[in-house]
Amino acid sequence: MRRTAALAAAALLATAPLAAGCSAAQKALDCGKVAVRITSDVQEVESAARGATEHPKRLDTALDTLSHDLDQVAGQSHNDEVGKSVRDLRTQVEAVRRAVDAKRKPDLPPLVRAAATLTAVCAGGYVPSLGG
């Protein structure tokens, strides 16, 4: 699943120069940045979850980073589909946090699917840049 999301993000970046007009090209680049950032955040959550018993703070940090990036996406986009996708992904972030707090193994596939959905919505050109 991580590879699929990474390939989707790479495809979005690769198609940016082909978009017609500066506005379309900028939207494609911004979307690609969002896709890469969120994909990277989710991959870090997955990696941190595997080593959570040895380094529990790493998972907290990874979830905090993902939450921060979701805040940026939500704050810069006024599209309903993006808002729903961000809310769904936040729900999954909170589910992972609850599992960790309860000393249970987090269920990560729903988190990965929610991130892939946000990336797919972004492909519609609705998501602005995360800046930096």
N, C-alpha and C positions, 0 to 999 in steps of 0.2 A: 504494500500500500504506500509506503514512503517513497519507493521508486516511482510509482505512478504519479504521485503528487509532485515530485521533483521534476519529472519529465513534462508534466503539464505546465509547471512554472517556466521551464526552459523553453518550451514551445511558445509560450506567450511572449517571452523576451525575444525570441528569434523572429517572430512575425511583426514586431513593432516597426522596423524600418519599412515594411511593405504596406503599412496602413496609409490610406489616402489622407493627405492634408496634415498640417502640423498638430491640430487638435486631436485628431484620431491617433496619430503617432504618439503624442504625449499621453493620452489615455491608456494606450497599450503598454507603454513603458511604466506608467504608474501602476497599472494592474499587475504587471510582471514583478515590480518591486514588492507589492503587497503579497503576491503569491509566494515569492521567494522568502520573504520575512516570516510569514505565518507558517510555511512549510518547515523552515529552519527551526522555528520555535517549537513546533509539534515534534520534530525529530529530537530536539533536546529534551523535551518532556519524556519521550519514549526511552531515550538513553538513560536519563536520570532515574526513571522508574525502575529500570533493570538493576541499578546500583543503589537503590534507596536504602537498603539495610546498612550499607557501608557509609553512605554519604546522604543522609536524609535532607540536609539543607539544600543540596543541589536540586532536588525535585521542587522544593518550595520556590527557589530562585527561578527555575525554568517556568513554573506556573505563573509566577509574578511577571516575568518578561512577556509571556504570551498574553496575559491579562492587560498589561500596559499597551501592547501593540493593538489589541482589540479595541481598547479605549481610543487610540489614535484613529483607527479606521472608522469607528462609530462617530467620532467627533468631526471627521472631515467628509463624511458622506451623508447625504440626505435622501438616499434611495431606500425605499421600503424593503426591497429584496435583500440588500446589503444589511439593513438593520435586523431583519429576521435571521439571516445567516450568522451575524455577529452574536445575537441573543442565543441562538442554538449552540454555538461554539462556547459561549460563556457558561451555558448550562452544563456542558460536558466538562469544562474546566472545574466547575464547582463539584461535580460528581467525583472527579479524580481527587480533589482536595478532601471531600468527605470520606472517601475510601482510605486515603492515607491517614487522616486523623483517627479513623476507627481501626487502624493497623491492619487493613485489608488490602489485598492486591487490587490496584485500580484496573478498571475495564477500559483499555485504551482504544480499541477499534471504534467505538462511537465518537471519540475525540478526533480520530483521524478522518472519519467520514464527514464530520461537521466541518473540519478544515478544508476538505476536498470540495464540499458544497460551497463554502465561501469563495474558494478559488474559481469554481465554475461560474458563480454569480459575477465575480470580478471580470470574467472573460466577456461579459456583456458591456464592459467599459464603464461600470458604475463607481468604481472605487478610486479615490484620489491617492496620491503618493503618501507614504509614511514619513517622508522627509528624513534623509540621512541614512 
